[in-house]
Amino acid sequence: MAEDSPVRVLQAQDLGVQLDPGSRARYWSVALSRAQLTWFEVPPHGHFAMHRHESEQITLVLEGELVFELADGTRHVVGAGGVIALPGQLAHAVSAGDQGARAVDAWSPPRADLDPGAAGRTAGHRGSQR
């Protein structure tokens, strides 16, 4: 691969797993200019408080269960293999069940709070709200 190639291949050790202090979730993030992917490992009963963000969010639950609660009280339970798609600016909270959960999120546009150092938008990590 050419030195100036826009393609980045990241190995597990390159992903910079972080800890979200509010939910106690472990995560990493990779972003380009218009899309972002995050992996989350949420402990049992881990909780992301009610929040909203500009980005559209698509979550694929890999293991366990996540409960998405909307501001109007509507709850969506998403188990392993399930997907939820949330439009930008939709207020929501997220909680893991008794077994915790692993999930992958796709975001557009990328969230700077999950990717603070990505000048050139290649890879980064950090955040506090899912």
N, CA, C and O atoms as a Tinker XYZ file with bonds, in Angstrom:
   520  protein
     1  N      0.848000   -1.170000    0.000000    73     2
     2  CA     0.000000    0.000000    0.000000    64     1     3
     3  C      0.895000    1.234000    0.000000    63     2     4     5
     4  O      1.879000    1.286000    0.738000    81     3
     5  N      0.568000    2.209000   -0.807000    73     3     6
     6  CA     1.354000    3.432000   -0.912000    64     5     7
     7  C      1.313000    4.213000    0.392000    63     6     8     9
     8  O      0.307000    4.198000    1.101000    81     7
     9  N      2.410000    4.897000    0.705000    73     7    10
    10  CA     2.525000    5.674000    1.938000    64     9    11
    11  C      1.420000    6.717000    2.058000    63    10    12    13
    12  O      0.947000    6.970000    3.166000    81    11
    13  N      0.994000    7.331000    0.956000    73    11    14
    14  CA    -0.017000    8.384000    1.004000    64    13    15
    15  C     -1.425000    7.858000    0.686000    63    14    16    17
    16  O     -2.318000    8.646000    0.375000    81    15
    17  N     -1.628000    6.568000    0.758000    73    15    18
    18  CA    -2.925000    5.965000    0.468000    64    17    19
    19  C     -3.961000    6.410000    1.496000    63    18    20    21
    20  O     -3.641000    6.514000    2.680000    81    19
    21  N     -5.204000    6.674000    1.065000    73    19    22
    22  CA    -6.268000    7.024000    2.006000    64    21    23
    23  C     -6.814000    5.797000    2.749000    63    22    24    25
    24  O     -7.618000    5.942000    3.670000    81    23
    25  N     -6.387000    4.606000    2.359000    73    23    26
    26  CA    -6.865000    3.374000    2.988000    64    25    27
    27  C     -6.092000    3.127000    4.280000    63    26    28    29
    28  O     -4.866000    3.232000    4.315000    81    27
    29  N     -6.824000    2.798000    5.335000    73    27    30
    30  CA    -6.197000    2.469000    6.613000    64    29    31
    31  C     -6.657000    1.089000    7.034000    63    30    32    33
    32  O     -7.852000    0.793000    7.009000    81    31
    33  N     -5.724000    0.251000    7.418000    73    31    34
    34  CA    -6.045000   -1.062000    7.970000    64    33    35
    35  C     -5.590000   -1.025000    9.419000    63    34    36    37
    36  O     -4.415000   -0.794000    9.701000    81    35
    37  N     -6.518000   -1.253000   10.332000    73    35    38
    38  CA    -6.216000   -1.182000   11.759000    64    37    39
    39  C     -6.360000   -2.553000   12.381000    63    38    40    41
    40  O     -7.350000   -3.250000   12.158000    81    39
    41  N     -5.378000   -2.929000   13.151000    73    39    42
    42  CA    -5.411000   -4.182000   13.889000    64    41    43
    43  C     -5.959000   -3.899000   15.294000    63    42    44    45
    44  O     -6.031000   -2.746000   15.718000    81    43
    45  N     -6.337000   -4.941000   15.994000    73    43    46
    46  CA    -6.944000   -4.781000   17.318000    64    45    47
    47  C     -6.105000   -3.881000   18.220000    63    46    48    49
    48  O     -6.655000   -3.028000   18.918000    81    47
    49  N     -4.797000   -4.053000   18.217000    73    47    50
    50  CA    -3.938000   -3.261000   19.088000    64    49    51
    51  C     -3.885000   -1.787000   18.686000    63    50    52    53
    52  O     -3.429000   -0.951000   19.466000    81    51
    53  N     -4.350000   -1.457000   17.470000    73    51    54
    54  CA    -4.342000   -0.080000   16.990000    64    53    55
    55  C     -5.613000    0.685000   17.352000    63    54    56    57
    56  O     -5.678000    1.898000   17.152000    81    55
    57  N     -6.614000    0.002000   17.877000    73    55    58
    58  CA    -7.942000    0.601000   18.018000    64    57    59
    59  C     -8.130000    1.423000   19.283000    63    58    60    61
    60  O     -9.133000    2.126000   19.402000    81    59
    61  N     -7.227000    1.363000   20.205000    73    59    62
    62  CA    -7.282000    2.245000   21.371000    64    61    63
    63  C     -8.547000    2.118000   22.183000    63    62    64    65
    64  O     -9.302000    3.084000   22.297000    81    63
    65  N     -8.800000    0.955000   22.750000    73    63    66
    66  CA   -10.005000    0.755000   23.554000    64    65    67
    67  C    -10.013000    1.732000   24.721000    63    66    68    69
    68  O     -9.021000    1.877000   25.436000    81    67
    69  N    -11.151000    2.401000   24.901000    73    67    70
    70  CA   -11.338000    3.406000   25.942000    64    69    71
    71  C    -12.435000    2.955000   26.905000    63    70    72    73
    72  O    -13.152000    1.993000   26.630000    81    71
    73  N    -12.561000    3.651000   28.025000    73    71    74
    74  CA   -13.617000    3.380000   28.991000    64    73    75
    75  C    -14.485000    4.614000   29.120000    63    74    76    77
    76  O    -13.990000    5.702000   29.415000    81    75
    77  N    -15.794000    4.446000   28.897000    73    75    78
    78  CA   -16.749000    5.527000   29.090000    64    77    79
    79  C    -17.096000    5.573000   30.577000    63    78    80    81
    80  O    -17.649000    4.605000   31.097000    81    79
    81  N    -16.789000    6.663000   31.273000    73    79    82
    82  CA   -16.988000    6.681000   32.724000    64    81    83
    83  C    -18.453000    6.603000   33.158000    63    82    84    85
    84  O    -18.751000    6.020000   34.201000    81    83
    85  N    -19.365000    7.176000   32.385000    73    83    86
    86  CA   -20.765000    7.170000   32.786000    64    85    87
    87  C    -21.400000    5.796000   32.738000    63    86    88    89
    88  O    -22.059000    5.383000   33.692000    81    87
    89  N    -21.211000    5.088000   31.646000    73    87    90
    90  CA   -21.842000    3.778000   31.447000    64    89    91
    91  C    -20.932000    2.622000   31.835000    63    90    92    93
    92  O    -21.391000    1.489000   31.980000    81    91
    93  N    -19.644000    2.903000   32.002000    73    91    94
    94  CA   -18.607000    1.892000   32.233000    64    93    95
    95  C    -18.394000    1.004000   31.002000    63    94    96    97
    96  O    -17.810000   -0.074000   31.116000    81    95
    97  N    -18.853000    1.437000   29.849000    73    95    98
    98  CA   -18.672000    0.673000   28.610000    64    97    99
    99  C    -17.255000    0.854000   28.080000    63    98   100   101
   100  O    -16.661000    1.926000   28.190000    81    99
   101  N    -16.732000   -0.219000   27.504000    73    99   102
   102  CA   -15.468000   -0.156000   26.769000    64   101   103
   103  C    -15.829000    0.059000   25.304000    63   102   104   105
   104  O    -16.842000   -0.460000   24.834000    81   103
   105  N    -15.007000    0.822000   24.575000    73   103   106
   106  CA   -15.322000    1.087000   23.172000    64   105   107
   107  C    -14.084000    1.503000   22.389000    63   106   108   109
   108  O    -13.061000    1.895000   22.950000    81   107
   109  N    -14.220000    1.402000   21.065000    73   107   110
   110  CA   -13.262000    1.994000   20.138000    64   109   111
   111  C    -14.047000    2.601000   18.984000    63   110   112   113
   112  O    -15.225000    2.301000   18.792000    81   111
   113  N    -13.383000    3.453000   18.226000    73   111   114
   114  CA   -14.035000    4.166000   17.135000    64   113   115
   115  C    -13.080000    4.335000   15.960000    63   114   116   117
   116  O    -11.883000    4.551000   16.144000    81   115
   117  N    -13.621000    4.233000   14.764000    73   115   118
   118  CA   -12.878000    4.504000   13.530000    64   117   119
   119  C    -13.770000    5.380000   12.665000    63   118   120   121
   120  O    -14.958000    5.096000   12.510000    81   119
   121  N    -13.209000    6.443000   12.101000    73   119   122
   122  CA   -14.022000    7.363000   11.307000    64   121   123
   123  C    -13.317000    7.774000   10.022000    63   122   124   125
   124  O    -12.091000    7.845000    9.944000    81   123
   125  N    -14.139000    8.041000    9.028000    73   123   126
   126  CA   -13.718000    8.698000    7.798000    64   125   127
   127  C    -14.399000   10.057000    7.776000    63   126   128   129
   128  O    -14.908000   10.495000    8.807000    81   127
   129  N    -14.428000   10.728000    6.653000    73   127   130
   130  CA   -15.000000   12.073000    6.623000    64   129   131
   131  C    -16.515000   12.093000    6.774000    63   130   132   133
   132  O    -17.059000   13.066000    7.296000    81   131
   133  N    -17.223000   11.036000    6.330000    73   131   134
   134  CA   -18.689000   11.059000    6.382000    64   133   135
   135  C    -19.309000    9.884000    7.111000    63   134   136   137
   136  O    -20.534000    9.819000    7.215000    81   135
   137  N    -18.524000    8.960000    7.617000    73   135   138
   138  CA   -19.064000    7.789000    8.308000    64   137   139
   139  C    -18.136000    7.384000    9.441000    63   138   140   141
   140  O    -16.937000    7.661000    9.420000    81   139
   141  N    -18.719000    6.722000   10.427000    73   139   142
   142  CA   -17.963000    6.308000   11.600000    64   141   143
   143  C    -18.513000    4.976000   12.091000    63   142   144   145
   144  O    -19.707000    4.703000   11.970000    81   143
   145  N    -17.635000    4.154000   12.642000    73   143   146
   146  CA   -18.021000    2.869000   13.209000    64   145   147
   147  C    -17.469000    2.815000   14.627000    63   146   148   149
   148  O    -16.302000    3.130000   14.860000    81   147
   149  N    -18.313000    2.414000   15.569000    73   147   150
   150  CA   -17.844000    2.204000   16.934000    64   149   151
   151  C    -18.240000    0.802000   17.380000    63   150   152   153
   152  O    -19.252000    0.256000   16.942000    81   151
   153  N    -17.422000    0.233000   18.260000    73   151   154
   154  CA   -17.713000   -1.040000   18.909000    64   153   155
   155  C    -17.835000   -0.743000   20.390000    63   154   156   157
   156  O    -16.985000   -0.068000   20.970000    81   155
   157  N    -18.906000   -1.255000   21.003000    73   155   158
   158  CA   -19.129000   -1.055000   22.432000    64   157   159
   159  C    -19.280000   -2.399000   23.127000    63   158   160   161
   160  O    -19.917000   -3.313000   22.603000    81   159
   161  N    -18.694000   -2.508000   24.300000    73   159   162
   162  CA   -18.940000   -3.622000   25.207000    64   161   163
   163  C    -19.506000   -2.997000   26.480000    63   162   164   165
   164  O    -18.788000   -2.351000   27.244000    81   163
   165  N    -20.805000   -3.202000   26.694000    73   163   166
   166  CA   -21.517000   -2.562000   27.795000    64   165   167
   167  C    -21.684000   -3.586000   28.921000    63   166   168   169
   168  O    -22.164000   -4.692000   28.673000    81   167
   169  N    -21.297000   -3.239000   30.151000    73   167   170
   170  CA   -21.418000   -4.204000   31.246000    64   169   171
   171  C    -22.886000   -4.418000   31.633000    63   170   172   173
   172  O    -23.748000   -3.628000   31.251000    81   171
   173  N    -23.169000   -5.479000   32.386000    73   171   174
   174  CA   -24.540000   -5.684000   32.851000    64   173   175
   175  C    -25.089000   -4.414000   33.514000    63   174   176   177
   176  O    -24.448000   -3.821000   34.382000    81   175
   177  N    -26.268000   -4.021000   33.092000    73   175   178
   178  CA   -26.981000   -2.847000   33.614000    64   177   179
   179  C    -26.266000   -1.530000   33.328000    63   178   180   181
   180  O    -26.594000   -0.509000   33.932000    81   179
   181  N    -25.290000   -1.539000   32.413000    73   179   182
   182  CA   -24.655000   -0.295000   31.984000    64   181   183
   183  C    -25.717000    0.602000   31.362000    63   182   184   185
   184  O    -26.650000    0.107000   30.729000    81   183
   185  N    -25.585000    1.915000   31.534000    73   183   186
   186  CA   -26.643000    2.836000   31.104000    64   185   187
   187  C    -26.049000    4.106000   30.502000    63   186   188   189
   188  O    -25.152000    4.721000   31.079000    81   187
   189  N    -26.558000    4.483000   29.349000    73   187   190
   190  CA   -26.245000    5.770000   28.724000    64   189   191
   191  C    -27.478000    6.650000   28.955000    63   190   192   193
   192  O    -28.553000    6.341000   28.441000    81   191
   193  N    -27.342000    7.726000   29.709000    73   191   194
   194  CA   -28.459000    8.601000   30.063000    64   193   195
   195  C    -29.102000    9.207000   28.809000    63   194   196   197
   196  O    -28.514000    9.198000   27.727000    81   195
   197  N    -30.291000    9.719000   28.975000    73   195   198
   198  CA   -31.029000   10.353000   27.877000    64   197   199
   199  C    -30.133000   11.414000   27.225000    63   198   200   201
   200  O    -29.553000   12.257000   27.909000    81   199
   201  N    -30.033000   11.358000   25.908000    73   199   202
   202  CA   -29.188000   12.289000   25.166000    64   201   203
   203  C    -29.676000   12.351000   23.725000    63   202   204   205
   204  O    -30.538000   11.574000   23.316000    81   203
   205  N    -29.132000   13.255000   22.984000    73   203   206
   206  CA   -29.395000   13.351000   21.540000    64   205   207
   207  C    -28.117000   13.813000   20.865000    63   206   208   209
   208  O    -27.244000   14.415000   21.490000    81   207
   209  N    -28.025000   13.520000   19.580000    73   207   210
   210  CA   -26.855000   13.919000   18.808000    64   209   211
   211  C    -27.282000   14.146000   17.369000    63   210   212   213
   212  O    -28.282000   13.600000   16.902000    81   211
   213  N    -26.511000   14.953000   16.686000    73   211   214
   214  CA   -26.789000   15.270000   15.284000    64   213   215
   215  C    -26.770000   14.023000   14.406000    63   214   216   217
   216  O    -27.548000   13.917000   13.457000    81   215
   217  N    -25.907000   13.106000   14.713000    73   215   218
   218  CA   -25.679000   11.950000   13.843000    64   217   219
   219  C    -26.836000   10.964000   13.835000    63   218   220   221
   220  O    -27.482000   10.724000   14.855000    81   219
   221  N    -27.081000   10.399000   12.658000    73   219   222
   222  CA   -27.940000    9.229000   12.559000    64   221   223
   223  C    -27.155000    8.067000   13.149000    63   222   224   225
   224  O    -25.927000    8.040000   13.065000    81   223
   225  N    -27.858000    7.102000   13.747000    73   223   226
   226  CA   -27.205000    5.994000   14.433000    64   225   227
   227  C    -27.878000    4.689000   14.027000    63   226   228   229
   228  O    -29.101000    4.568000   14.099000    81   227
   229  N    -27.091000    3.730000   13.607000    73   227   230
   230  CA   -27.589000    2.376000   13.345000    64   229   231
   231  C    -26.796000    1.448000   14.245000    63   230   232   233
   232  O    -25.569000    1.395000   14.166000    81   231
   233  N    -27.500000    0.713000   15.103000    73   231   234
   234  CA   -26.860000   -0.169000   16.072000    64   233   235
   235  C    -27.199000   -1.618000   15.761000    63   234   236   237
   236  O    -28.369000   -1.974000   15.618000    81   235
   237  N    -26.171000   -2.449000   15.658000    73   235   238
   238  CA   -26.309000   -3.895000   15.516000    64   237   239
   239  C    -25.842000   -4.519000   16.827000    63   238   240   241
   240  O    -24.680000   -4.377000   17.209000    81   239
   241  N    -26.747000   -5.210000   17.512000    73   239   242
   242  CA   -26.385000   -5.876000   18.753000    64   241   243
   243  C    -25.766000   -7.227000   18.405000    63   242   244   245
   244  O    -26.396000   -8.058000   17.751000    81   243
   245  N    -24.541000   -7.436000   18.842000    73   243   246
   246  CA   -23.822000   -8.680000   18.557000    64   245   247
   247  C    -24.097000   -9.746000   19.615000    63   246   248   249
   248  O    -24.268000  -10.922000   19.294000    81   247
   249  N    -24.138000   -9.327000   20.872000    73   247   250
   250  CA   -24.368000  -10.240000   21.997000    64   249   251
   251  C    -25.173000   -9.498000   23.046000    63   250   252   253
   252  O    -25.033000   -8.285000   23.200000    81   251
   253  N    -26.017000  -10.224000   23.767000    73   251   254
   254  CA   -26.777000   -9.624000   24.853000    64   253   255
   255  C    -27.996000   -8.882000   24.356000    63   254   256   257
   256  O    -28.605000   -9.249000   23.351000    81   255
   257  N    -28.342000   -7.826000   25.082000    73   255   258
   258  CA   -29.569000   -7.089000   24.801000    64   257   259
   259  C    -29.378000   -5.635000   25.196000    63   258   260   261
   260  O    -28.799000   -5.334000   26.240000    81   259
   261  N    -29.871000   -4.736000   24.350000    73   259   262
   262  CA   -29.903000   -3.309000   24.661000    64   261   263
   263  C    -31.340000   -2.836000   24.618000    63   262   264   265
   264  O    -32.113000   -3.239000   23.748000    81   263
   265  N    -31.695000   -1.975000   25.566000    73   263   266
   266  CA   -33.021000   -1.375000   25.595000    64   265   267
   267  C    -32.847000    0.103000   25.283000    63   266   268   269
   268  O    -32.145000    0.819000   25.998000    81   267
   269  N    -33.487000    0.555000   24.214000    73   267   270
   270  CA   -33.475000    1.955000   23.809000    64   269   271
   271  C    -34.783000    2.571000   24.277000    63   270   272   273
   272  O    -35.859000    2.107000   23.900000    81   271
   273  N    -34.697000    3.614000   25.099000    73   271   274
   274  CA   -35.894000    4.295000   25.586000    64   273   275
   275  C    -35.929000    5.697000   25.001000    63   274   276   277
   276  O    -34.965000    6.454000   25.117000    81   275
   277  N    -37.047000    6.037000   24.371000    73   275   278
   278  CA   -37.213000    7.354000   23.770000    64   277   279
   279  C    -37.777000    8.327000   24.800000    63   278   280   281
   280  O    -38.273000    7.910000   25.847000    81   279
   281  N    -37.701000    9.618000   24.504000    73   279   282
   282  CA   -38.156000   10.650000   25.435000    64   281   283
   283  C    -39.640000   10.509000   25.776000    63   282   284   285
   284  O    -40.062000   10.915000   26.859000    81   283
   285  N    -40.430000    9.945000   24.874000    73   283   286
   286  CA   -41.865000    9.767000   25.147000    64   285   287
   287  C    -42.170000    8.505000   25.953000    63   286   288   289
   288  O    -43.335000    8.201000   26.207000    81   287
   289  N    -41.123000    7.763000   26.358000    73   287   290
   290  CA   -41.308000    6.559000   27.155000    64   289   291
   291  C    -41.350000    5.270000   26.349000    63   290   292   293
   292  O    -41.327000    4.185000   26.930000    81   291
   293  N    -41.412000    5.361000   25.028000    73   291   294
   294  CA   -41.403000    4.169000   24.188000    64   293   295
   295  C    -40.088000    3.424000   24.390000    63   294   296   297
   296  O    -39.017000    4.031000   24.408000    81   295
   297  N    -40.180000    2.098000   24.542000    73   295   298
   298  CA   -38.988000    1.262000   24.737000    64   297   299
   299  C    -38.864000    0.276000   23.587000    63   298   300   301
   300  O    -39.850000   -0.331000   23.168000    81   299
   301  N    -37.651000    0.123000   23.080000    73   299   302
   302  CA   -37.345000   -0.840000   22.027000    64   301   303
   303  C    -36.259000   -1.772000   22.549000    63   302   304   305
   304  O    -35.148000   -1.334000   22.846000    81   303
   305  N    -36.581000   -3.050000   22.661000    73   303   306
   306  CA   -35.621000   -4.048000   23.121000    64   305   307
   307  C    -34.984000   -4.683000   21.891000    63   306   308   309
   308  O    -35.679000   -5.210000   21.022000    81   307
   309  N    -33.657000   -4.627000   21.826000    73   307   310
   310  CA   -32.927000   -5.147000   20.679000    64   309   311
   311  C    -31.974000   -6.225000   21.173000    63   310   312   313
   312  O    -31.048000   -5.943000   21.933000    81   311
   313  N    -32.202000   -7.460000   20.741000    73   311   314
   314  CA   -31.365000   -8.581000   21.144000    64   313   315
   315  C    -30.306000   -8.895000   20.108000    63   314   316   317
   316  O    -30.216000   -8.236000   19.072000    81   315
   317  N    -29.509000   -9.906000   20.398000    73   315   318
   318  CA   -28.414000  -10.318000   19.516000    64   317   319
   319  C    -28.930000  -10.558000   18.104000    63   318   320   321
   320  O    -29.913000  -11.271000   17.903000    81   319
   321  N    -28.262000   -9.959000   17.139000    73   319   322
   322  CA   -28.659000  -10.065000   15.740000    64   321   323
   323  C    -29.657000   -9.010000   15.318000    63   322   324   325
   324  O    -29.933000   -8.866000   14.127000    81   323
   325  N    -30.207000   -8.270000   16.268000    73   323   326
   326  CA   -31.183000   -7.221000   15.965000    64   325   327
   327  C    -30.509000   -5.894000   15.666000    63   326   328   329
   328  O    -29.375000   -5.642000   16.073000    81   327
   329  N    -31.236000   -5.055000   14.948000    73   327   330
   330  CA   -30.729000   -3.750000   14.532000    64   329   331
   331  C    -31.777000   -2.691000   14.853000    63   330   332   333
   332  O    -32.976000   -2.932000   14.706000    81   331
   333  N    -31.329000   -1.531000   15.286000    73   331   334
   334  CA   -32.200000   -0.377000   15.452000    64   333   335
   335  C    -31.568000    0.793000   14.703000    63   334   336   337
   336  O    -30.351000    0.974000   14.743000    81   335
   337  N    -32.391000    1.585000   14.023000    73   335   338
   338  CA   -31.920000    2.762000   13.285000    64   337   339
   339  C    -32.598000    3.994000   13.877000    63   338   340   341
   340  O    -33.825000    4.078000   13.922000    81   339
   341  N    -31.787000    4.943000   14.329000    73   339   342
   342  CA   -32.291000    6.154000   14.967000    64   341   343
   343  C    -31.924000    7.374000   14.127000    63   342   344   345
   344  O    -30.766000    7.537000   13.742000    81   343
   345  N    -32.903000    8.231000   13.842000    73   343   346
   346  CA   -32.563000    9.472000   13.124000    64   345   347
   347  C    -31.792000   10.418000   14.041000    63   346   348   349
   348  O    -31.861000   10.298000   15.264000    81   347
   349  N    -31.069000   11.345000   13.455000    73   347   350
   350  CA   -30.363000   12.348000   14.237000    64   349   351
   351  C    -31.332000   13.179000   15.052000    63   350   352   353
   352  O    -32.488000   13.345000   14.663000    81   351
   353  N    -30.879000   13.700000   16.171000    73   351   354
   354  CA   -31.618000   14.570000   17.082000    64   353   355
   355  C    -32.747000   13.888000   17.858000    63   354   356   357
   356  O    -33.502000   14.570000   18.551000    81   355
   357  N    -32.880000   12.566000   17.762000    73   355   358
   358  CA   -33.914000   11.851000   18.504000    64   357   359
   359  C    -33.390000   11.554000   19.911000    63   358   360   361
   360  O    -32.412000   10.824000   20.066000    81   359
   361  N    -34.031000   12.113000   20.928000    73   359   362
   362  CA   -33.595000   11.888000   22.301000    64   361   363
   363  C    -33.831000   10.427000   22.677000    63   362   364   365
   364  O    -34.899000    9.871000   22.419000    81   363
   365  N    -32.817000    9.815000   23.291000    73   363   366
   366  CA   -32.913000    8.410000   23.684000    64   365   367
   367  C    -31.907000    8.096000   24.783000    63   366   368   369
   368  O    -30.884000    8.764000   24.927000    81   367
   369  N    -32.229000    7.052000   25.559000    73   367   370
   370  CA   -31.326000    6.482000   26.546000    64   369   371
   371  C    -31.123000    5.031000   26.155000    63   370   372   373
   372  O    -31.958000    4.449000   25.461000    81   371
   373  N    -30.021000    4.442000   26.596000    73   371   374
   374  CA   -29.724000    3.048000   26.253000    64   373   375
   375  C    -29.256000    2.332000   27.511000    63   374   376   377
   376  O    -28.427000    2.848000   28.260000    81   375
   377  N    -29.800000    1.129000   27.734000    73   375   378
   378  CA   -29.411000    0.313000   28.883000    64   377   379
   379  C    -29.142000   -1.112000   28.440000    63   378   380   381
   380  O    -29.800000   -1.632000   27.539000    81   379
   381  N    -28.164000   -1.740000   29.087000    73   379   382
   382  CA   -27.888000   -3.153000   28.841000    64   381   383
   383  C    -28.673000   -3.985000   29.848000    63   382   384   385
   384  O    -28.986000   -3.523000   30.945000    81   383
   385  N    -28.983000   -5.216000   29.461000    73   383   386
   386  CA   -29.690000   -6.132000   30.339000    64   385   387
   387  C    -28.761000   -6.800000   31.337000    63   386   388   389
   388  O    -27.640000   -6.347000   31.565000    81   387
   389  N    -29.244000   -7.884000   31.927000    73   387   390
   390  CA   -28.513000   -8.615000   32.963000    64   389   391
   391  C    -27.178000   -9.174000   32.485000    63   390   392   393
   392  O    -26.252000   -9.328000   33.282000    81   391
   393  N    -27.070000   -9.476000   31.206000    73   391   394
   394  CA   -25.846000  -10.092000   30.672000    64   393   395
   395  C    -24.894000   -9.081000   30.046000    63   394   396   397
   396  O    -23.825000   -9.462000   29.569000    81   395
   397  N    -25.258000   -7.802000   30.036000    73   395   398
   398  CA   -24.458000   -6.824000   29.321000    64   397   399
   399  C    -24.683000   -6.985000   27.821000    63   398   400   401
   400  O    -25.579000   -7.720000   27.406000    81   399
   401  N    -23.894000   -6.316000   27.020000    73   399   402
   402  CA   -24.077000   -6.393000   25.565000    64   401   403
   403  C    -22.809000   -5.984000   24.845000    63   402   404   405
   404  O    -21.980000   -5.239000   25.368000    81   403
   405  N    -22.683000   -6.491000   23.634000    73   403   406
   406  CA   -21.672000   -6.021000   22.681000    64   405   407
   407  C    -22.437000   -5.567000   21.453000    63   406   408   409
   408  O    -23.367000   -6.235000   21.001000    81   407
   409  N    -22.037000   -4.428000   20.923000    73   407   410
   410  CA   -22.753000   -3.860000   19.785000    64   409   411
   411  C    -21.808000   -3.065000   18.912000    63   410   412   413
   412  O    -20.744000   -2.629000   19.352000    81   411
   413  N    -22.212000   -2.884000   17.665000    73   411   414
   414  CA   -21.496000   -2.049000   16.712000    64   413   415
   415  C    -22.456000   -0.954000   16.265000    63   414   416   417
   416  O    -23.611000   -1.223000   15.935000    81   415
   417  N    -21.967000    0.284000   16.257000    73   415   418
   418  CA   -22.763000    1.427000   15.807000    64   417   419
   419  C    -22.140000    2.019000   14.549000    63   418   420   421
   420  O    -20.920000    2.134000   14.438000    81   419
   421  N    -22.996000    2.389000   13.610000    73   419   422
   422  CA   -22.586000    3.181000   12.450000    64   421   423
   423  C    -23.179000    4.574000   12.647000    63   422   424   425
   424  O    -24.330000    4.706000   13.062000    81   423
   425  N    -22.402000    5.604000   12.352000    73   423   426
   426  CA   -22.804000    6.993000   12.566000    64   425   427
   427  C    -22.560000    7.806000   11.298000    63   426   428   429
   428  O    -21.564000    7.612000   10.600000    81   427
   429  N    -23.476000    8.707000   11.019000    73   427   430
   430  CA   -23.265000    9.677000    9.951000    64   429   431
   431  C    -24.073000   10.930000   10.267000    63   430   432   433
   432  O    -25.279000   10.851000   10.500000    81   431
   433  N    -23.415000   12.079000   10.276000    73   431   434
   434  CA   -21.977000   12.278000   10.132000    64   433   435
   435  C    -21.244000   11.759000   11.370000    63   434   436   437
   436  O    -21.867000   11.486000   12.396000    81   435
   437  N    -19.926000   11.626000   11.269000    73   435   438
   438  CA   -19.145000   11.168000   12.413000    64   437   439
   439  C    -19.335000   12.093000   13.623000    63   438   440   441
   440  O    -19.581000   13.290000   13.478000    81   439
   441  N    -19.218000   11.515000   14.792000    73   439   442
   442  CA   -19.356000   12.264000   16.047000    64   441   443
   443  C    -17.976000   12.636000   16.575000    63   442   444   445
   444  O    -17.164000   11.765000   16.887000    81   443
   445  N    -17.722000   13.922000   16.670000    73   443   446
   446  CA   -16.426000   14.391000   17.154000    64   445   447
   447  C    -16.162000   13.940000   18.582000    63   446   448   449
   448  O    -15.009000   13.712000   18.946000    81   447
   449  N    -17.211000   13.806000   19.408000    73   447   450
   450  CA   -16.985000   13.401000   20.795000    64   449   451
   451  C    -16.519000   11.954000   20.904000    63   450   452   453
   452  O    -15.949000   11.566000   21.924000    81   451
   453  N    -16.752000   11.161000   19.881000    73   451   454
   454  CA   -16.248000    9.788000   19.861000    64   453   455
   455  C    -14.951000    9.676000   19.077000    63   454   456   457
   456  O    -14.354000    8.600000   19.030000    81   455
   457  N    -14.503000   10.762000   18.461000    73   455   458
   458  CA   -13.349000   10.733000   17.562000    64   457   459
   459  C    -12.640000   12.087000   17.582000    63   458   460   461
   460  O    -12.606000   12.769000   16.558000    81   459
   461  N    -12.073000   12.496000   18.722000    73   459   462
   462  CA   -11.579000   13.862000   18.847000    64   461   463
   463  C    -10.319000   14.193000   18.080000    63   462   464   465
   464  O    -10.140000   15.342000   17.678000    81   463
   465  N     -9.437000   13.230000   17.862000    73   463   466
   466  CA    -8.140000   13.566000   17.290000    64   465   467
   467  C     -8.010000   13.195000   15.837000    63   466   468   469
   468  O     -6.898000   12.951000   15.369000    81   467
   469  N     -9.104000   13.143000   15.105000    73   467   470
   470  CA    -9.054000   12.583000   13.759000    64   469   471
   471  C     -8.874000   13.645000   12.694000    63   470   472   473
   472  O     -9.691000   13.739000   11.778000    81   471
   473  N     -7.839000   14.434000   12.789000    73   471   474
   474  CA    -7.517000   15.325000   11.687000    64   473   475
   475  C     -7.280000   14.429000   10.478000    63   474   476   477
   476  O     -6.449000   13.523000   10.540000    81   475
   477  N     -7.964000   14.656000    9.427000    73   475   478
   478  CA    -7.869000   13.769000    8.280000    64   477   479
   479  C     -8.870000   12.626000    8.368000    63   478   480   481
   480  O     -9.003000   11.854000    7.418000    81   479
   481  N     -9.578000   12.501000    9.491000    73   479   482
   482  CA   -10.663000   11.543000    9.689000    64   481   483
   483  C    -10.275000   10.108000    9.372000    63   482   484   485
   484  O    -10.945000    9.445000    8.579000    81   483
   485  N     -9.217000    9.630000    9.973000    73   483   486
   486  CA    -8.840000    8.243000    9.706000    64   485   487
   487  C     -9.149000    7.309000   10.853000    63   486   488   489
   488  O     -9.722000    6.245000   10.618000    81   487
   489  N     -8.803000    7.645000   12.073000    73   487   490
   490  CA    -9.113000    6.770000   13.201000    64   489   491
   491  C     -9.008000    7.570000   14.480000    63   490   492   493
   492  O     -8.225000    8.515000   14.574000    81   491
   493  N     -9.793000    7.188000   15.455000    73   491   494
   494  CA    -9.724000    7.866000   16.735000    64   493   495
   495  C    -10.613000    7.174000   17.730000    63   494   496   497
   496  O    -11.235000    6.157000   17.423000    81   495
   497  N    -10.676000    7.726000   18.925000    73   495   498
   498  CA   -11.462000    7.119000   19.973000    64   497   499
   499  C    -11.677000    8.117000   21.103000    63   498   500   501
   500  O    -10.832000    8.975000   21.358000    81   499
   501  N    -12.802000    7.997000   21.767000    73   499   502
   502  CA   -13.145000    8.750000   22.965000    64   501   503
   503  C    -14.643000    9.014000   22.949000    63   502   504   505
   504  O    -15.256000    8.963000   21.883000    81   503
   505  N    -15.241000    9.290000   24.080000    73   503   506
   506  CA   -16.641000    9.642000   24.109000    64   505   507
   507  C    -17.260000    9.511000   25.468000    63   506   508   509
   508  O    -16.643000    9.012000   26.409000    81   507
   509  N    -18.514000    9.976000   25.562000    73   507   510
   510  CA   -19.209000    9.832000   26.821000    64   509   511
   511  C    -20.675000    9.488000   26.628000    63   510   512   513
   512  O    -21.310000    8.987000   27.557000    81   511
   513  N    -21.220000    9.736000   25.474000    73   511   514
   514  CA   -22.606000    9.399000   25.210000    64   513   515
   515  C    -22.676000    8.513000   23.994000    63   514   516   517
   516  O    -21.965000    8.717000   23.010000    81   515
   517  N    -23.541000    7.528000   24.076000    73   515   518
   518  CA   -23.663000    6.583000   22.991000    64   517   519
   519  C    -24.540000    7.150000   21.949000    63   518   520
   520  O    -24.782000    6.506000   20.929000    81   519
